Amino acid sequence: QSRGLGDVYKRQAEMRERVDRLLGMDAGGAWIMTFHAACVRILRRYIERIGYSNSFTIYDTDDQKSIIRQILKKLDLDTKLYKDRAVLTDISRAKDKLKGPDEMELEAGANYHRKKVAEVYREYQRQLKSNNALDFDDIICRTVELFGSCPDVLDYYGERFRYIMVDEYQDTNFAQHSIVLQLTQEHQRVCVVGDDAQSIYSFRGANIDNILKFTQLYKGAKLFKLEQNYRSTQTIVCAANSLIEKNSEQIKKEVFSEKAKGEPI
């Protein structure tokens, strides 16, 4: 969920080091990386199939704001009512759900402000395409589009990734979840690790349903509960359990700690 490619590649290197250390050997050809890093690699090879050049540019936040400001000026919209950061947040949330400008406009109904944001979104995407550029969210969205429109590419990567594991699955958004579904639709050999009780990134697009409904999407899935807490005292674990049990939707767990009871909270 990080918002810069530099951070993505740093985390990717850390993950590979940890896997190599656990295996006691080089992980070789395994793709050990974030969603964004994996998708960039795929797009560099195949994005021409959906109308971009393989030499596409990835825009950072400053690039995005610059384009949005130009569009607001072009559409004669009041920048006090349509702030560049707020407009970009709305566009990002739409992309997290794989919604384009047309769907955003349709959902806006009679809401004039939302309709104008959809208009900005449409022009923003047009300019990105014209500049052969992607923003950070497009890295995921265009990969979903590629897999959806080019079955042979999807088949290739579905075969390439015969076994898929995703960590921190409670933090994935709908678009990332869609990539996992696409890649595993044939073999369904997938393992996800996560904790619905630790889902705190909904403000960044994380969708808790991805983990709550996983066993419904993958009918033969087995659920393993890792219920021992190695970090906290039993007093803290009990307090946390008493709050979590109030959640209307959850994967029931009996979390415990073997540490001393500890100080009262």
Beta strands, then each sheet from edge to edge (+ up, - down):
strand 1: 57-58
strand 2: 133-134
strand 3: 164-166
strand 4: 190-192
sheet 1: 1+ 2+
sheet 2: 3+ 4+
end
